[in-house]
Amino acid sequence: MTSAPRLAVTVTFLLATTLYGTTTANADDDPNDPPGTGASASAPVEVDPNDPDLKLPDGATLAQAKVLDIKSVVEDQSGDERREDTNTSVTLALQAEVLFDKNSSKLGAEAKSRISGIAEEIRAQNATRIRVFGFTDNLGSSAHGDALSKQRANAVHNVLAQTLNDAGITYEVRGYGEQYPIADNSTEAGRKKNRRVEVSFPRSGS
């Protein structure tokens, strides 16, 4: 991928909560105090460890612990590239304008170097299962969008397969047309984000 400056990072995760009493704003509260520590903050709620409602019924067991999925989304300043990382997978998206001319599935001059960057990431993750999905905006007919998105996904797949040259890698290639937009199709800025090809693969060890 290119080394363009990163603009924004969004991380979604589960927050653990603790039980505190409610607070009410007070003139004596210092806005610099951490939440729940001002003059008007109430004491933490006392919990009775012998309360039967806090105990498991006889014979009951806790569900097996599991790691919740954490997603990190990074988009470069131009918006041409987008990366999503989770605990189990990596998804790299390139806007169609970076790869193709308008309404075309023929790769432009810059496209192969961009796709080569994705191939390097695939090698780094030792991935052997790769998905290449194409998407369009909602302009034009649905049938045209479906066909164009599949043609574009095929074009990116062909370059990836040639670059990686690994018979042990399997590919899933699909065109979804206007389905699964990631932005608002009512604006050109949103439609531009939706016209994209995504390449996704498992992280190492997944």
Secondary structure by P-SEA (a helix, b strand, c coil): cccccccbbbbbbbbbbbbbcbbbbcccccccccccccccccccccccccccccccccccccccccccbbbbbbbcccccbbbbbcccbbbbbbcccccccccccccccaaaaaaaaaaaaaaaacccbbbbbbbbcccccaaaaaaaaaaaaaaaaaaaaaaaccccbbbbbbbbcccccccccccaaaaaaacbbbbbbbcccc
